[in-house]
């Protein structure tokens, strides 16, 4: 394993020389759930010396985040954010939307492209026999071809915005994916490459867990963008800046649609593979996604029973903000703007159309999530102490907005009456 490298580092700890490669190899060789106790003990000692270390803050922050992810299971705090290594990804946050909004789209584009390109590179390397990483239950070549096709669809819009799509000239999807991976990798900084290296710590050695982790990280990236943009939409509308509010809502719907092929990509997971590694992911579930709950609570105030459900008890920070009314919602801002007469009727219509489009797109996302869960889980419970697919069935039709949904019902009733 990596005990010699860690022991040597502890004699002269320096964040620049931490043996990341050796530690990651050790985790990959057995899976996070099965890392030997002596390795975990040495990593705990490394974490203990962190407060006394000196060096560039980014390097210290990276090391602290990596150890936080690597030691979640022995610390008994293993959950969805640590399983996905979200601290290492440094996603935009809705709290700092004023600073984040201007570059959130470009930041999320870069990260999504890098995450998906990385899993494409892994799939192709395994197909070509060029890696021994996660060797259990390798997929058939035809399945890899499907994954590659869906992955390319997912990143094409972002590649175009990044001006990195010009070199994708091959006809075969596998060759296009190789070109995309090469272009994306060449565009990455050392820090970005390090992030990719450290943010993939599967619990098992099953091949498909790599895909599972990367797609979930990409979804979290999308919802981080949505949280930032919806917070921007609320603030813009409150300030009477309708054009900016419409832009933020519209871009949120576009981001969700662009992420849709990732569900198709995830749908290629082998059911037996998924059920093999998920035995060791108990305690980590998408129900613990902070960004998803922030998005939900920025659209409309959740009903009391929803706030008191496991969904919000799983994200106590978000729940506390909802309870004290810190999340001013887009629903509220829209209703106030319409009733006050501060925005013209034409602007009300534009904003309502953007909100209705986003609402429909988010509902489709929920239903895709439910269908995938039914296929993968069957009657099994979820890993976040939920009922699994039945829970998703119960929440998939929760209204995204009250104002827009109510207007739709009124329009329908009026049409019936006529």
Secondary structure as UniProt FT lines:
FT   HELIX           3..11
FT   HELIX           15..17
FT   HELIX           20..30
FT   HELIX           32..34
FT   HELIX           37..48
FT   HELIX           50..52
FT   HELIX           57..70
FT   TURN            71..76
FT   HELIX           80..83
FT   TURN            84..85
FT   HELIX           86..89
FT   HELIX           94..96
FT   HELIX           97..127
FT   TURN            128..129
FT   TURN            133..134
FT   HELIX           141..161
FT   TURN            162..163
FT   TURN            166..167
FT   HELIX           173..187
FT   HELIX           190..198
FT   HELIX           208..238
FT   TURN            239..240
FT   HELIX           242..259
FT   HELIX           261..266
FT   TURN            267..268
FT   HELIX           271..277
FT   HELIX           278..280
FT   TURN            282..283
FT   HELIX           286..288
FT   HELIX           290..299
FT   HELIX           304..307
FT   HELIX           310..313
FT   HELIX           316..323
FT   TURN            324..325
FT   HELIX           330..340
FT   HELIX           345..377
FT   TURN            378..379
FT   TURN            383..384
FT   HELIX           389..395
FT   TURN            396..397
FT   HELIX           403..417
//
